[in-house]
């Protein structure tokens, strides 16, 4: 199939208006594109930097149609865009990645079934449609196990750990008695992710794997290069590239892995978009994940993913604001730390408000430095200055 290149000067549409759309828009505008964003919210992280912010619900078919007619290509910044919205947009302009990718990845049961059928290593799972299914699945897997809703789950939402068979009814009720997946509990050694992009002609470029550390199910720190062996890194990249090809993604996709204690990789989740763990690429790589998304969806050649310096990223959640406005001067006083804020009006516990990236000669040093910078936000300028 021949694709028309969407050249700089054209207009890109974005469905969704959070921080991922914001960083995508900044990358797109740097390349000379205009950006229109559609979401139900006003003064959003993406809308603040886009050319046009269209405020409408995703099921407002007239607004969605008008939006689609004003742009030359559409992408999305979160995977829970309704399928009927993506299908309507695709009648007027290309949607990248395609709705077929959304269909698979916005439902855990479809996603895991797709990966298993394609032969990719995936966390052992069983479908759960009712309490009887859950009880039978627990008998097969044993406890502990993790019950996850098939849809609308992220950052630990929509899941519950079951540590005793007697908890089945309460767990099923907690998740709203909706279609779910029971996953075998994995006592993993570490978590890592691979962010890669696939262009319109099938070209694939990947970033080296990132090591990820979570707190309360939310990504806390990412480190690059990953603290894994070269063999594991090559295997993770090979799997990720295979997933992109099998899904026929045009755009960016992240593959999240568990690394078991006996050295085996298991896919935990897919994200058909730039990923939180890849934010450090903005400062540490020749081409960041957001510019790569622009290039891929517009049909431009993909950029180099060469890493310029080892780096680490730490999320800034709303909890950082618990004692008032953070001391931004303290963090910025560390010269190799970069501050990224997302323009969100209200800080709430667990809400992603920004991130810090630290650069160093070694990824472990970068991790220490970024955590020091985050700590300095609440302890003031003097501590940061004393560390110089």
C-alpha positions as CSV (number, residue, x, y, z in Angstrom):
1,X,0.0,0.0,0.0
2,X,1.3,3.5,-0.9
3,X,1.0,6.2,1.8
4,X,1.0,9.9,1.2
5,X,3.6,11.7,3.3
6,X,2.1,14.4,5.6
7,X,4.7,17.2,5.2
8,X,5.7,19.9,7.7
9,X,3.2,22.8,7.5
10,X,0.3,20.3,7.5
11,X,-2.0,19.9,10.5
12,X,-2.0,16.9,12.8
13,X,-5.0,16.0,14.9
14,X,-4.7,14.5,18.4
15,X,-7.4,12.7,20.3
16,X,-6.9,13.2,24.0
17,X,-5.3,16.1,25.8
18,X,-3.0,15.0,28.6
19,X,0.7,15.2,29.1
20,X,1.6,12.8,26.3
21,X,-0.3,14.9,23.8
22,X,1.5,18.0,25.2
23,X,4.9,16.6,24.6
24,X,3.9,15.2,21.2
25,X,2.6,18.7,20.2
26,X,5.8,20.4,21.3
27,X,7.7,17.9,19.1
28,X,5.3,18.4,16.2
29,X,5.5,22.2,16.3
30,X,9.3,22.1,16.4
31,X,9.1,20.2,13.1
32,X,6.8,22.8,11.6
33,X,3.4,21.1,12.0
34,X,0.2,22.7,13.3
35,X,-1.8,20.7,15.8
36,X,-5.5,20.5,16.6
37,X,-6.6,18.6,19.8
38,X,-10.0,17.2,20.7
39,X,-11.1,16.3,24.2
40,X,-13.9,17.0,26.6
41,X,-11.8,19.3,28.8
42,X,-10.7,22.9,28.6
43,X,-7.2,24.5,29.2
44,X,-5.6,21.0,29.0
45,X,-1.9,20.1,29.0
46,X,-2.1,19.6,25.2
47,X,-4.5,22.4,24.5
48,X,-2.1,24.9,26.1
49,X,0.5,24.3,23.4
50,X,-1.7,23.3,20.4
51,X,-2.9,25.6,17.7
52,X,-6.6,24.7,18.2
53,X,-8.2,23.1,21.3
54,X,-11.6,21.7,20.3
55,X,-13.7,20.9,23.4
56,X,-16.2,18.1,22.7
57,X,-17.0,14.6,23.9
58,X,-15.7,11.7,21.9
59,X,-19.3,10.7,21.0
60,X,-20.2,14.1,19.6
61,X,-20.2,12.9,16.0
62,X,-20.7,16.3,14.4
63,X,-17.7,17.7,16.3
64,X,-15.6,14.7,15.6
65,X,-16.4,14.9,11.9
66,X,-15.5,18.6,11.8
67,X,-12.3,17.9,13.6
68,X,-11.3,15.2,11.2
69,X,-12.0,17.3,8.1
70,X,-9.6,20.0,9.4
71,X,-6.5,17.8,9.7
72,X,-4.3,15.7,7.5
73,X,-3.7,12.8,9.9
74,X,-4.9,11.8,13.4
75,X,-3.1,10.1,16.3
76,X,-4.1,9.6,19.9
77,X,-2.4,10.0,23.2
78,X,-4.3,7.4,25.2
79,X,-5.7,4.1,24.1
80,X,-9.2,4.4,25.5
81,X,-10.6,6.5,22.7
82,X,-13.9,4.9,21.7
83,X,-13.6,2.7,18.7
84,X,-16.6,4.4,17.0
85,X,-14.7,7.7,17.3
86,X,-11.6,6.3,15.6
87,X,-13.7,4.7,12.9
88,X,-15.6,7.9,12.2
89,X,-12.3,9.9,11.9
90,X,-10.8,7.2,9.6
91,X,-13.6,7.9,7.1
92,X,-12.1,11.4,6.5
93,X,-8.4,11.1,7.3
94,X,-5.8,8.5,8.2
95,X,-5.7,7.4,11.9
96,X,-2.3,6.2,13.1
97,X,-2.0,3.7,14.8
98,X,-5.1,2.3,13.2
99,X,-8.3,1.5,14.9
100,X,-7.4,-2.2,14.7
101,X,-4.5,-1.6,17.1
102,X,-6.8,0.2,19.5
103,X,-9.2,-2.6,19.3
104,X,-6.6,-5.1,20.6
105,X,-4.8,-2.9,23.1
106,X,-7.7,-1.3,24.9
107,X,-9.0,-4.6,26.2
108,X,-6.7,-6.8,28.4
109,X,-8.4,-10.0,27.4
110,X,-8.1,-9.3,23.7
111,X,-4.5,-8.1,24.1
112,X,-3.3,-11.1,26.0
113,X,-5.2,-13.5,23.7
114,X,-3.6,-11.8,20.7
115,X,-0.1,-12.1,22.2
116,X,-0.6,-15.7,23.2
117,X,-1.9,-16.7,19.8
118,X,1.0,-15.0,18.1
119,X,3.5,-16.9,20.2
120,X,4.8,-14.0,22.3
121,X,5.7,-14.7,25.9
122,X,2.9,-13.4,28.0
123,X,2.0,-13.6,31.7
124,X,-0.2,-16.7,32.2
125,X,-3.9,-15.7,32.3
126,X,-7.4,-16.9,32.2
127,X,-10.6,-15.1,31.2
128,X,-13.1,-14.3,33.9
129,X,-16.7,-13.6,33.0
130,X,-18.4,-14.5,36.3
131,X,-17.6,-15.6,39.8
132,X,-17.6,-19.3,38.8
133,X,-14.9,-18.5,36.3
134,X,-12.9,-16.7,38.9
135,X,-13.2,-19.6,41.4
136,X,-12.1,-22.1,38.7
137,X,-9.2,-19.9,37.6
138,X,-8.0,-19.6,41.2
139,X,-8.1,-23.4,41.6
140,X,-5.9,-23.7,38.4
141,X,-3.4,-20.9,39.2
142,X,-3.5,-20.9,43.0
143,X,-2.8,-17.9,45.1
144,X,-1.6,-15.2,45.1
145,X,-3.0,-14.1,41.8
146,X,-4.1,-10.8,40.3
147,X,-7.6,-10.0,39.0
148,X,-7.7,-7.2,36.4
149,X,-10.6,-5.6,34.6
150,X,-10.5,-6.2,30.8
151,X,-11.1,-2.5,30.2
152,X,-10.3,0.9,31.6
153,X,-7.4,-0.1,33.8
154,X,-4.1,1.8,34.2
155,X,-1.7,2.8,37.0
156,X,-3.0,0.0,39.2
157,X,-6.6,1.0,38.8
158,X,-9.0,-1.8,38.0
159,X,-7.0,-4.6,39.6
160,X,-6.8,-6.4,42.9
161,X,-4.4,-9.0,44.3
162,X,-6.0,-12.1,45.7
163,X,-4.1,-13.9,48.4
164,X,-6.7,-16.4,49.5
165,X,-9.5,-18.3,47.7
166,X,-12.0,-16.9,50.2
167,X,-11.4,-13.4,48.7
168,X,-12.8,-14.3,45.3
169,X,-16.3,-13.0,45.9
170,X,-15.1,-9.7,47.4
171,X,-12.5,-9.2,44.6
172,X,-15.2,-9.9,41.9
173,X,-17.5,-7.3,43.6
174,X,-14.7,-4.8,44.0
175,X,-14.1,-4.8,40.2
176,X,-17.8,-4.3,39.5
177,X,-18.5,-7.8,38.3
178,X,-17.3,-7.0,34.8
179,X,-15.3,-9.1,32.4
180,X,-11.8,-9.5,33.7
181,X,-8.5,-11.4,33.4
182,X,-7.0,-13.5,36.2
183,X,-3.2,-13.4,35.9
184,X,-0.8,-15.8,37.6
185,X,1.2,-13.8,40.1
186,X,4.8,-13.3,38.9
187,X,7.5,-13.0,41.5
188,X,9.7,-11.0,39.1
189,X,13.2,-9.7,39.4
190,X,12.6,-6.5,37.7
191,X,10.4,-4.6,35.2
192,X,11.5,-3.2,31.9
193,X,10.1,-1.6,28.8
194,X,11.0,-1.2,25.2
195,X,9.6,1.8,23.2
196,X,9.8,1.5,19.5
197,X,8.3,3.1,16.4
198,X,7.2,1.6,13.1
199,X,6.9,3.8,10.0
200,X,4.5,3.6,7.1
201,X,6.9,1.5,5.0
202,X,7.6,-1.0,7.8
203,X,10.8,0.6,9.1
204,X,11.3,0.0,12.8
205,X,13.5,1.9,15.2
206,X,13.8,1.1,18.9
207,X,15.2,2.6,22.0
208,X,17.3,0.4,24.2
209,X,15.3,-1.1,27.1
210,X,14.5,1.0,30.2
211,X,14.5,-0.4,33.7
212,X,11.4,0.6,35.6
213,X,10.6,0.9,39.2
214,X,7.0,1.4,40.5
215,X,5.4,2.7,43.6
216,X,1.8,2.0,44.4
217,X,1.5,0.6,40.9
218,X,2.5,3.9,39.3
219,X,5.8,4.3,37.5
220,X,8.2,6.0,39.8
221,X,11.7,5.9,38.2
222,X,13.0,4.8,34.8
223,X,16.7,4.2,34.1
224,X,18.5,4.0,30.7
225,X,20.5,2.0,29.8
226,X,18.6,-0.7,31.6
227,X,20.3,-2.6,34.3
228,X,20.0,-6.0,32.5
229,X,22.4,-8.2,30.6
230,X,23.0,-7.6,26.9
231,X,21.3,-10.9,26.2
232,X,18.1,-9.9,28.0
233,X,18.2,-6.5,26.3
234,X,18.5,-8.0,22.8
235,X,15.7,-10.5,23.5
236,X,13.4,-7.7,24.8
237,X,14.0,-5.6,21.6
238,X,13.4,-8.6,19.4
239,X,10.1,-9.3,21.0
240,X,9.0,-5.7,20.8
241,X,9.9,-5.4,17.1
242,X,7.9,-8.6,16.5
243,X,4.9,-7.2,18.3
244,X,5.0,-4.0,16.2
245,X,5.2,-6.0,13.0
246,X,2.4,-8.4,14.0
247,X,0.1,-5.6,14.9
248,X,1.1,-3.6,11.8
249,X,1.5,-0.5,14.0
250,X,2.2,2.8,12.3
251,X,3.4,5.0,15.2
252,X,5.0,4.3,18.6
253,X,4.3,1.4,20.8
254,X,5.7,0.4,24.3
255,X,6.0,-3.2,25.4
256,X,6.2,-3.6,29.2
257,X,7.9,-6.7,30.5
258,X,8.4,-8.7,33.7
259,X,11.9,-10.2,34.0
260,X,11.5,-13.3,36.1
261,X,14.1,-14.5,38.6
262,X,15.1,-17.3,36.3
263,X,15.8,-14.8,33.5
264,X,12.7,-15.1,31.4
265,X,10.8,-12.2,29.8
266,X,7.0,-12.0,30.0
267,X,4.9,-9.3,28.4
268,X,2.8,-7.5,31.0
269,X,1.1,-4.8,28.9
270,X,1.2,-3.0,25.6
271,X,0.7,0.8,25.1
272,X,0.2,1.9,21.5
273,X,1.6,5.4,22.1
274,X,4.6,7.1,23.8
275,X,5.1,5.8,27.3
276,X,6.0,7.3,30.7
277,X,9.2,5.3,30.8
278,X,10.3,6.9,27.5
279,X,10.1,10.5,28.7
280,X,13.9,10.6,29.4
281,X,14.4,10.3,25.6
282,X,13.6,14.0,25.3
283,X,16.9,14.9,27.0
284,X,19.0,11.8,26.5
285,X,18.5,10.7,22.8
286,X,19.1,12.1,19.3
287,X,15.4,11.6,18.6
288,X,12.8,11.5,21.4
289,X,9.8,9.2,21.5
290,X,7.5,12.1,20.7
291,X,9.4,13.2,17.6
292,X,9.5,9.6,16.5
293,X,5.7,9.4,16.8
294,X,5.4,12.6,14.7
295,X,7.7,11.1,12.1
296,X,5.9,7.8,12.0
297,X,2.3,9.0,11.7
298,X,3.3,11.6,9.1
299,X,5.2,9.1,7.0
300,X,8.6,10.8,7.4
301,X,11.7,8.6,7.8
302,X,12.3,7.6,11.5
303,X,15.0,9.3,13.4
304,X,18.1,8.0,15.1
305,X,17.5,6.5,18.6
306,X,21.1,6.8,19.6
307,X,21.5,7.6,23.3
308,X,23.7,10.6,24.0
309,X,24.2,10.1,27.7
310,X,22.9,7.7,30.4
311,X,19.8,9.0,32.1
312,X,17.1,8.5,34.7
313,X,13.6,9.9,35.0
314,X,11.5,10.4,38.1
315,X,7.8,11.1,38.1
316,X,6.4,14.1,39.9
317,X,3.1,13.1,41.3
318,X,0.6,15.4,43.0
319,X,1.9,14.2,46.4
320,X,5.0,16.4,45.8
321,X,2.7,19.4,46.4
322,X,1.4,18.1,49.7
323,X,3.3,20.7,51.7
324,X,2.8,23.6,49.2
325,X,4.5,24.7,46.0
326,X,7.7,22.6,45.5
327,X,11.0,24.4,45.5
328,X,11.7,24.4,41.8
329,X,14.9,26.4,42.3
330,X,16.3,23.6,44.4
331,X,15.8,21.0,41.7
332,X,17.1,23.3,38.9
333,X,20.2,24.1,41.0
334,X,21.4,20.6,40.0
335,X,22.8,21.5,36.5
336,X,22.3,18.1,34.9
337,X,18.7,17.8,35.9
338,X,15.9,18.8,33.5
339,X,12.4,19.8,34.8
340,X,9.3,19.1,32.8
341,X,5.9,20.3,34.1
342,X,2.6,19.4,32.4
343,X,0.5,22.5,33.0
344,X,-2.1,20.8,35.1
345,X,-4.1,23.2,37.2
346,X,-4.7,21.0,40.3
347,X,-2.3,18.7,42.1
348,X,-3.8,15.5,43.5
349,X,-2.2,12.5,45.1
350,X,-1.2,10.0,42.5
351,X,-1.8,12.5,39.6
352,X,1.2,12.8,37.2
353,X,2.1,16.5,37.2
354,X,5.5,16.4,35.7
355,X,8.9,14.6,35.7
356,X,12.6,15.2,36.3
357,X,15.3,13.8,34.1
358,X,18.9,13.5,35.2
359,X,21.9,12.9,32.9
360,X,25.2,11.4,34.1
361,X,28.2,9.3,33.0
362,X,26.4,6.2,34.3
363,X,22.7,5.2,34.6
364,X,23.0,4.4,38.3
365,X,24.5,7.8,39.0
366,X,21.7,9.4,37.0
367,X,19.2,7.5,39.2
368,X,20.8,8.8,42.4
369,X,20.9,12.3,41.0
370,X,17.2,12.4,39.9
371,X,16.1,11.1,43.3
372,X,18.2,13.7,45.0
373,X,16.6,16.4,42.8
374,X,13.1,15.2,43.6
375,X,13.9,15.1,47.3
376,X,15.3,18.7,47.1
377,X,11.9,19.9,45.9
378,X,10.6,19.5,49.4
379,X,13.8,20.1,51.4
380,X,14.8,23.4,49.8
381,X,17.6,25.1,47.9
382,X,20.2,24.7,50.6
383,X,20.4,20.9,50.5
384,X,20.6,21.0,46.7
385,X,23.3,23.6,46.8
386,X,25.3,21.7,49.4
387,X,25.4,18.6,47.1
388,X,27.4,20.5,44.4
